Structure formats: C-alpha cells, structure tokens
Amino acid sequence: MTVAPGDVLVIVPAWNEAENVGETIREIRAADARYHVIVVDDGSTDATGEVAREAGAEVLRLPFNLGVGGAMRAGFHYAHRNNYQAAIQVDADGQHNPADIAPIVAGLANADIVIGARFADVGTYEVRGPRKWAMVLLGRALSNIAKTRLTDVTSGFRAAGPRAIEQYVDYYPAEYLGDTIDSLVGALRSGLTATQVPVAMRARRHGVPSKGAFGSAVYLLRSAFALLLAVTRPGTKKTYAAASTQHTQQEVSA
C-alpha cells in the first residue's frame, strides 16, 4: 500500500508548547504542503492553540489534560472519521524531524505500523543507564511479539495505516507508556504488523527534558510494569488476518 501525501494526517499532541509548536508546524508544511496537520491541544494553559492555528494547523482543543495517549486517541478518531489512509504522530517540541515523515509513511507499504527508530545507526541520539536498559529490554520483548527486530518501541514518531487507525479507535490506552508499548502490544495481538525506519532525533527546541538520573530509574520500573500490564491485558475486540502486501482488511472475529 502506498499513501499519497494528501492522504496523510499529521497529528501533533501538544501541552503547553506555545514556544515550540509554531515552528514545528511550519517545518511540517515545508516538508510537504499536502500533509494535513492537526494539533491536539491537550488542555494547555498557555497559547499553544492560538499559536498552532496562526501557523496554519487545524486545532482540536481538549477541555483538560489527558496526556499523550488521550490526545493521540482523539487524533486517531479524527483520522478514522475523515478516512485518512495514514496518520503519523509528530511531537510539538521539535525533536521529530518532519523530513522523516515521508520515509516513515512509505514504510506502510510493508506493515500496518512503522516506528521511527532512534537507535538504528542513524543520528547521534543516545541514552544511558536505567533508561537505556529499559529500552533494550522492551525492544527485545516487543521484537519477539512482532517477530521482527524493533530497537525503539518507546518512540512516539510512528505512522499507522488504515487497519491500525481502525484498531487504535477501538483500543488506544491513555495510561503511562500506553501510547507506545501498550498500543503496540494491543495492535500486534490483533494481528497487525510493525516495522521500523531509522531516524535521527533532534534536541528539544525550547525547554528541558523531564528525565534526570532519578527519573530514569523510575522510567525503568514503570516501563517494566507497563510491559507486564500490556501483555496480560485481555485481547482487544478485533483481530485481523495476517497482513498481505496489499493490506486487505479481513476482520475475522469480534
């Protein structure tokens, strides 16, 4: 399945990102003006929504902060209702390079979900200590479930094809890491397929990351818990036949 740029919805979850979101949108539009950009303003208390609208994005305003999972779920509902063939998350802080949208979306020719992987021999992005251990552990566990090598399962820079969008509408958790680990496990257990495309991560444009040494240790523990929760959840309502190269949807049970 190939997807034309005009059929791609770029979902930008944003919470108090007034300093960053305007430039992020301008970069996305510069990458390809045919992308439709929607900013999910996740209950911001600053001018995120106004800045996004002035930069040319459509803005979906949530009444209060739901977190990335809740914001992305709203974005996938929008994509499904408007029959987009692909939806891709781009963070508002500028760390995702919009130039990588095209190769990630192109990967949907081979899978239902394509992850922009930060640790696949491209770029200089690096993590250490407990956070790195967590990512290695999660990558190995999810690779076994996906039956393909995945090195960066916590990356939010990922695209979904039509079957994945439909599955996300039915099941997309809002809990911690639910937008990455839990959603991926749920999709794989429903019969969807995943792959990855190497990307280079950039530094946050304004503001500072929230993870220090203590935060990284907490991240390790919470990641392990999130994985345990994901693999022990009951199955989702829908299952899909093994994906063919044409990605013909075959819902086989409910």
Secondary structure as GFF3:
##gff-version 3
##sequence-region A 1 254
A	DSSP	three_ten_helix	5	7	.	.	.	ID=ss1
A	DSSP	beta_strand	8	14	.	.	.	ID=ss2
A	DSSP	alpha_helix	21	31	.	.	.	ID=ss3
A	DSSP	beta_strand	36	42	.	.	.	ID=ss4
A	DSSP	alpha_helix	48	54	.	.	.	ID=ss5
A	DSSP	beta_strand	58	62	.	.	.	ID=ss6
A	DSSP	alpha_helix	68	81	.	.	.	ID=ss7
A	DSSP	beta_strand	86	89	.	.	.	ID=ss8
A	DSSP	three_ten_helix	98	100	.	.	.	ID=ss9
A	DSSP	alpha_helix	101	106	.	.	.	ID=ss10
A	DSSP	three_ten_helix	107	109	.	.	.	ID=ss11
A	DSSP	beta_strand	113	117	.	.	.	ID=ss12
A	DSSP	alpha_helix	129	146	.	.	.	ID=ss13
A	DSSP	beta_strand	158	160	.	.	.	ID=ss14
A	DSSP	alpha_helix	162	170	.	.	.	ID=ss15
A	DSSP	pi_helix	178	182	.	.	.	ID=ss16
A	DSSP	alpha_helix	183	189	.	.	.	ID=ss17
A	DSSP	beta_strand	194	198	.	.	.	ID=ss18
A	DSSP	alpha_helix	213	232	.	.	.	ID=ss19
A	DSSP	beta_strand	239	240	.	.	.	ID=ss20
A	DSSP	beta_strand	251	253	.	.	.	ID=ss21
###
